[in-house]
Amino acid sequence: CFVSEATFWKMISLSSALFVTGITVAVSVASYEERSNCPYWKAVGILEDLIEISCGGERPSNLLDPTARESVALACCPEPYGRCALTERVKGCDETIVPILKSTGSTESPESWRAALQKARGALIHADERCSVLAPELPHATCNGENLVGRDDIYCEMLLFQTEQLGDGDAQEYKSIGCPWPGAQAQ
């Protein structure tokens, strides 16, 4: 289901107003099957994870170091944060995100790195129609301290990715943003 840009911004405004008043709003997110049908879902999940990590001020010292622990270079491997040979990488993924992540100025600050990660995430979503079920790129999320804010839909997708793919998750964190908890069996 697609909504007009005007409707989208009204929804964001309402959600923000409810957040300020302390009212939790349920986040709409694609089902596990719908997310899994996107050939770039795991790469999107890694980029979402790295967007949150960037809120802690982290940015890469060596952008595409495949030996680094949560390296963006691992985003295009078939398994989350798994190492893989060039021939095993998800087709079209590197060609889509590497130019964005290596663009001039992308690593100058935590903010520019976060923007590059979100642009790369958006490019993957636009690269395949099956990925259109994922949260749109814009508006970009921001940070409040070490927490991702302004885009509960992206935050919810990231939580689902972490739980389903990495075995990490906390029911209370899901509840705090109105994200559906997949249950301990998903871990």
Phi, psi and chi 1 to 4 in degrees:
 res  aa     phi    psi   chi1   chi2   chi3   chi4
   1 CYS       -  126.1  165.6      -      -      -
   2 PHE  -107.1  145.6  -67.9   96.3      -      -
   3 VAL  -120.0  156.1  -64.1      -      -      -
   4 SER   -68.2  161.0   70.5      -      -      -
   5 GLU   -60.7  -40.3 -175.1  174.8   -9.3      -
   6 ALA   -61.6  -43.9      -      -      -      -
   7 THR   -64.9  -41.1  -58.6      -      -      -
   8 PHE   -57.1  -48.5  174.0   78.1      -      -
   9 TRP   -66.5  -33.4  -74.2  109.0      -      -
  10 LYS   -64.5  -40.5  -74.5  178.3 -172.2  174.3
  11 MET   -64.4  -41.8  -69.5  167.1   48.5      -
  12 ILE   -62.4  -44.3  -66.7  -65.8      -      -
  13 SER   -61.7  -45.2  -65.1      -      -      -
  14 LEU   -63.0  -44.4  175.6   60.7      -      -
  15 SER   -60.8  -42.5  177.4      -      -      -
  16 SER   -64.0  -42.4  -62.8      -      -      -
  17 ALA   -63.1  -42.1      -      -      -      -
  18 LEU   -67.3  -36.5  -68.1  172.2      -      -
  19 PHE   -62.7  -45.4  175.1   77.1      -      -
  20 VAL   -60.6  -35.4  168.9      -      -      -
  21 THR   -83.7   -2.9   61.9      -      -      -
  22 GLY    88.5    9.4      -      -      -      -
  23 ILE   -89.9  125.7  -61.4  170.9      -      -
  24 THR   -82.7  133.4  -57.5      -      -      -
  25 VAL  -110.0  135.9  178.2      -      -      -
  26 ALA   -67.8  134.7      -      -      -      -
  27 VAL   -92.1  134.9  174.8      -      -      -
  28 SER   -89.4  126.8  176.7      -      -      -
  29 VAL  -142.4  147.5   64.7      -      -      -
  30 ALA   -63.7  154.0      -      -      -      -
  31 SER   -68.1  165.9   70.5      -      -      -
  32 TYR   -55.6  -44.6  175.7   81.9      -      -
  33 GLU   -63.9  -43.9  -68.9   76.9   21.7      -
  34 GLU   -63.4  -44.5  -69.3  170.5  -40.0      -
  35 ARG   -63.6  -42.1  -67.2 -171.4  -47.7  -86.6
  36 SER   -66.8  -25.6  -63.5      -      -      -
  37 ASN   -70.7  -19.2  -77.0  -25.1      -      -
  38 CYS   -75.3  120.4  168.5      -      -      -
  39 PRO   -64.0  -15.6   21.2  -29.9      -      -
  40 TYR  -106.4   11.1  -57.2  121.7      -      -
  41 TRP   -54.8  -46.4  164.0 -123.7      -      -
  42 LYS   -66.5  -37.0  -68.2  177.3 -177.1  175.3
  43 ALA   -66.1  -42.1      -      -      -      -
  44 VAL   -60.6  -43.9  166.9      -      -      -
  45 GLY   -61.1  -41.4      -      -      -      -
  46 ILE   -64.9  -43.6  -73.2  174.5      -      -
  47 LEU   -62.0  -39.9  -67.4  173.1      -      -
  48 GLU   -63.0  -41.3  -69.9  170.3  -15.2      -
  49 ASP   -60.9  -43.5 -165.7   37.2      -      -
  50 LEU   -69.4  -30.0  -67.1  170.8      -      -
  51 ILE   -62.3  -45.6  -68.8  164.9      -      -
  52 GLU   -63.7  -44.1 -177.1 -165.6   36.5      -
  53 ILE   -58.5  -36.0  -70.5  169.3      -      -
  54 SER   -63.9  -21.5   76.0      -      -      -
  55 CYS   -65.3  -21.3  -72.4      -      -      -
  56 GLY   -83.6    5.2      -      -      -      -
  57 GLY    89.6    1.2      -      -      -      -
  58 GLU   -77.6  137.4  -65.1 -179.8   36.3      -
  59 ARG  -145.4  155.8   60.8 -175.1 -168.6  -87.8
  60 PRO   -70.6  138.9   28.2  -34.3      -      -
  61 SER   -86.0  -33.1   54.9      -      -      -
  62 ASN  -129.4   96.3 -171.3   -7.6      -      -
  63 LEU   -43.0  -50.7 -178.0   62.1      -      -
  64 LEU  -114.1   39.7  -63.9  174.5      -      -
  65 ASP   -75.5  105.6  179.7   -0.1      -      -
  66 PRO   -71.3   -6.2   25.2  -30.5      -      -
  67 THR   -96.7   -8.4   62.5      -      -      -
  68 ALA   -73.3  149.1      -      -      -      -
  69 ARG   -64.6 -128.7 -170.2  177.0  161.2 -102.2
  70 GLU   -45.8   47.4  -64.3  178.1  -37.3      -
  71 SER   -76.8  140.9  171.8      -      -      -
  72 VAL   -64.4  -21.6   71.7      -      -      -
  73 ALA   -63.3  -19.6      -      -      -      -
  74 LEU   -88.9   -5.9  -55.8  175.0      -      -
  75 ALA   -58.5  -34.4      -      -      -      -
  76 CYS   -93.9    8.0  -65.6      -      -      -
  77 CYS   -80.6  152.2  -73.2      -      -      -
  78 PRO   -62.1  -31.3  -13.8   20.8      -      -
  79 GLU  -107.0  140.0  -65.4  -55.0  -44.2      -
  80 PRO   -56.1  123.3  -18.7   27.3      -      -
  81 TYR    57.7   19.3  -68.3  119.2      -      -
  82 GLY   -86.7  153.1      -      -      -      -
  83 ARG   -84.3  146.6  -50.0  -93.8 -174.0 -104.5
  84 CYS  -155.0  158.3   64.9      -      -      -
  85 ALA   -77.3  158.0      -      -      -      -
  86 LEU   -55.1  -36.0  -73.4  175.0      -      -
  87 THR   -71.6  -16.2   56.9      -      -      -
  88 GLU   -94.6   -9.2  -61.5  170.6  -37.7      -
  89 ARG   -66.9  152.7  -63.6  175.6   74.2   75.9
  90 VAL   -64.6  123.4  176.0      -      -      -
  91 LYS   -56.5  129.3 -175.8  176.9  170.3   64.5
  92 GLY    85.6  -12.6      -      -      -      -
  93 CYS   -68.4  -55.0 -177.3      -      -      -
  94 ASP   -58.9  -42.7  -72.9  -47.3      -      -
  95 GLU   -62.5  -27.4  -63.5   82.3   -6.3      -
  96 THR   -83.3  -44.1  -57.8      -      -      -
  97 ILE   -97.2  -31.3   68.1  171.1      -      -
  98 VAL   -59.0  -45.4  170.7      -      -      -
  99 PRO   -59.6  -33.8  -23.8   33.7      -      -
 100 ILE   -71.4  -46.1  -63.0  166.1      -      -
 101 LEU   -71.4  -25.0  -62.7  173.0      -      -
 102 LYS   -99.6    7.5  -69.1 -177.0   81.5  174.6
 103 SER   -65.8  154.8   65.4      -      -      -
 104 THR   -55.4  127.9  -57.2      -      -      -
 105 GLY    87.2   -4.8      -      -      -      -
 106 SER   -64.2  -24.6   66.2      -      -      -
 107 THR  -113.9   13.9   60.9      -      -      -
 108 GLU   -67.0  -28.3  -73.3 -178.4    5.6      -
 109 SER  -151.7  164.4   68.6      -      -      -
 110 PRO   -58.1  -35.9  -25.5   34.1      -      -
 111 GLU   -66.9  -43.4  -66.0   77.6   18.1      -
 112 SER   -69.8  -34.6   61.8      -      -      -
 113 TRP   -66.7  -43.7  178.4 -123.3      -      -
 114 ARG   -61.3  -41.7 -170.7  167.4   29.7  -94.4
 115 ALA   -63.3  -41.6      -      -      -      -
 116 ALA   -64.3  -42.1      -      -      -      -
 117 LEU   -61.3  -41.3  -70.8  167.0      -      -
 118 GLN   -70.8  -35.1  -68.4 -177.7   83.1      -
 119 LYS   -66.6  -41.8  -72.5  175.5 -173.6  172.2
 120 ALA   -63.6  -42.3      -      -      -      -
 121 ARG   -58.9  -47.0  179.4 -168.9  168.6  -80.9
 122 GLY   -62.3  -38.4      -      -      -      -
 123 ALA   -63.6  -39.2      -      -      -      -
 124 LEU   -65.6  -39.5  -72.8  174.8      -      -
 125 ILE   -64.0  -37.9  -69.3  168.4      -      -
 126 HIS   -79.2  -15.4  -70.7  -68.6      -      -
 127 ALA   -75.2  -18.6      -      -      -      -
 128 ASP  -146.8  128.2 -169.8  -68.5      -      -
 129 GLU   -55.9  -32.3 -173.1  174.9  -57.9      -
 130 ARG   -65.5  -16.0  -65.9  169.6  -70.9  177.9
 131 CYS   -89.2   -5.2  -59.6      -      -      -
 132 SER   -66.0  -11.0   66.5      -      -      -
 133 VAL   -75.9  -14.5  -60.5      -      -      -
 134 LEU   -80.8  161.7  -58.1  175.1      -      -
 135 ALA   -58.3  138.9      -      -      -      -
 136 PRO   -67.3  162.3   24.7  -31.5      -      -
 137 GLU   -64.1  -46.1  174.8 -170.6  -15.6      -
 138 LEU  -100.9  150.6  -62.9  171.8      -      -
 139 PRO   -74.1  156.5   28.7  -32.5      -      -
 140 HIS   -71.0  146.2  -76.1  172.8      -      -
 141 ALA   -72.7  158.2      -      -      -      -
 142 THR  -125.7 -173.4   57.1      -      -      -
 143 CYS  -125.2  147.6  -62.2      -      -      -
 144 ASN  -124.7   98.2 -178.0    6.2      -      -
 145 GLY    67.1 -127.7      -      -      -      -
 146 GLU   -94.5    9.3  -67.1 -170.1    5.3      -
 147 ASN  -106.4  139.3  -62.8  -44.7      -      -
 148 LEU   -75.1  129.8 -175.0   67.4      -      -
 149 VAL  -135.5  163.1  -65.3      -      -      -
 150 GLY    90.0  -11.7      -      -      -      -
 151 ARG  -145.6   76.3  -71.9  -62.7  -56.5  -84.7
 152 ASP   -62.1  -26.4  -73.9   -9.8      -      -
 153 ASP   -65.5  -42.9   52.5   -9.6      -      -
 154 ILE   -70.0  -41.1  -68.7  175.1      -      -
 155 TYR   -60.8  -41.6 -168.4   41.2      -      -
 156 CYS   -64.1  -45.5 -177.1      -      -      -
 157 GLU   -58.4  -41.8  -78.5 -177.7    0.2      -
 158 MET   -63.7  -42.8 -178.1 -149.4   59.8      -
 159 LEU   -61.2  -44.4  -70.4  174.4      -      -
 160 LEU   -61.8  -42.7  -70.5  164.3      -      -
 161 PHE   -59.7  -48.4  169.0   78.8      -      -
 162 GLN   -61.2  -40.3  -71.1  175.9  -19.1      -
 163 THR   -71.8  -50.2  -60.3      -      -      -
 164 GLU   -73.2  -35.0  -64.7  162.7   -5.8      -
 165 GLN  -101.5  -30.0  -59.1  -64.8  -37.3      -
 166 LEU  -114.4   -6.2  -54.6  174.4      -      -
 167 GLY    74.1   22.6      -      -      -      -
 168 ASP  -116.7  136.2 -177.9   26.7      -      -
 169 GLY   172.4  152.7      -      -      -      -
 170 ASP  -135.5  120.5  173.0   41.9      -      -
 171 ALA   -55.2  -36.7      -      -      -      -
 172 GLN   -66.6  -37.4 -171.2   57.0   40.9      -
 173 GLU   -64.3  -40.9 -170.2  172.1   12.4      -
 174 TYR   -59.9  -48.9  -82.3   81.6      -      -
 175 LYS   -60.4  -36.6 -176.5  178.5  179.1 -177.2
 176 SER   -62.1  -23.4   72.1      -      -      -
 177 ILE  -116.4    7.2   62.2  163.9      -      -
 178 GLY    74.0   28.5      -      -      -      -
 179 CYS   -92.4  135.0 -176.2      -      -      -
 180 PRO   -67.4  120.5   22.7  -29.3      -      -
 181 TRP   -72.9  123.3  167.0 -116.8      -      -
 182 PRO   -77.6   -6.5   28.7  -33.3      -      -
 183 GLY    90.6  158.6      -      -      -      -
 184 ALA   -60.8  -27.4      -      -      -      -
 185 GLN   -64.7  -20.2   71.6  -82.9    6.5      -
 186 ALA   -76.7  -14.5      -      -      -      -
 187 GLN   -83.3      -  -65.9 -179.4  -49.6      -
